[in-house]
Amino acid sequence: MFENLQFISIALEAVIAGLFVAAALRGRAYLFGLALTFTIYVFYDLARQFAWDLPAGVLFGGFFVATVAALYSAVKIYRRV
């Protein structure tokens, strides 16, 4: 049962990433950071779910990039408000 929830969560992350890309393409470029963040989350969760044999640096580095991208978007959103 919990495995199904994990796949649903990954699918929802992919949908969120797609929505951020669509919004960014409609003139809200600052949302590309959040699109990148959720795309990396999808990759990270799939790698963990299927036990992909990846170097730890790839996953931790990707997670760091996701955090920086989210921070970039958050700062841009904050400045727009």
LINDA-V622983 format. One record per residue. N is the residue number from 0. RES is the residue in one letter. SS is DSSP state (A for helix, B for strand, O for the rest). OMEGA is omega in whole degrees, 0 to 359 (* if undefined). D_FIRST is the distance of its C-alpha to the first C-alpha in Angstrom with 1 decimal. Layout:
N,RES,SS,OMEGA,D_FIRST
N,RES,SS,OMEGA,D_FIRST
This chain:
0,M,O,182,0.0
1,F,A,177,3.8
2,E,A,177,5.4
3,N,A,178,5.3
4,L,A,179,6.7
5,Q,A,178,9.0
6,F,A,177,10.3
7,I,A,178,10.9
8,S,A,179,12.7
9,I,A,178,14.7
10,A,A,179,15.7
11,L,A,175,16.9
12,E,A,178,18.8
13,A,A,177,20.5
14,V,A,179,21.4
15,I,A,178,22.9
16,A,A,179,24.8
17,G,A,178,26.2
18,L,A,177,27.3
19,F,A,176,29.1
20,V,A,180,30.8
21,A,A,179,31.9
22,A,A,179,33.3
23,A,A,179,35.0
24,L,A,178,36.6
25,R,O,174,38.0
26,G,O,178,40.1
27,R,O,186,37.8
28,A,A,180,37.9
29,Y,A,179,36.8
30,L,A,176,33.2
31,F,A,178,33.1
32,G,A,178,32.3
33,L,A,175,29.1
34,A,A,178,28.3
35,L,A,180,28.8
36,T,A,183,26.7
37,F,A,175,23.6
38,T,A,178,24.4
39,I,A,177,24.5
40,Y,A,178,21.2
41,V,A,180,19.6
42,F,A,181,21.5
43,Y,A,181,20.6
44,D,A,177,16.9
45,L,A,179,17.0
46,A,A,179,19.4
47,R,A,182,17.2
48,Q,A,184,14.0
49,F,O,177,16.3
50,A,O,177,18.7
51,W,O,181,21.7
52,D,O,180,24.9
53,L,O,175,26.5
54,P,O,181,29.1
55,A,A,180,28.0
56,G,A,179,30.7
57,V,A,181,29.0
58,L,A,181,25.8
59,F,A,177,27.7
60,G,A,177,30.5
61,G,A,179,28.2
62,F,A,177,26.6
63,F,A,178,30.1
64,V,A,178,31.2
65,A,A,180,28.3
66,T,A,179,29.5
67,V,A,179,33.1
68,A,A,178,32.3
69,A,A,178,30.5
70,L,A,178,33.5
71,Y,A,181,35.9
72,S,A,180,34.4
73,A,A,178,34.2
74,V,A,179,37.9
75,K,A,178,38.8
76,I,A,180,37.1
77,Y,A,181,38.8
78,R,A,180,42.2
79,R,A,184,41.8
80,V,O,*,41.3
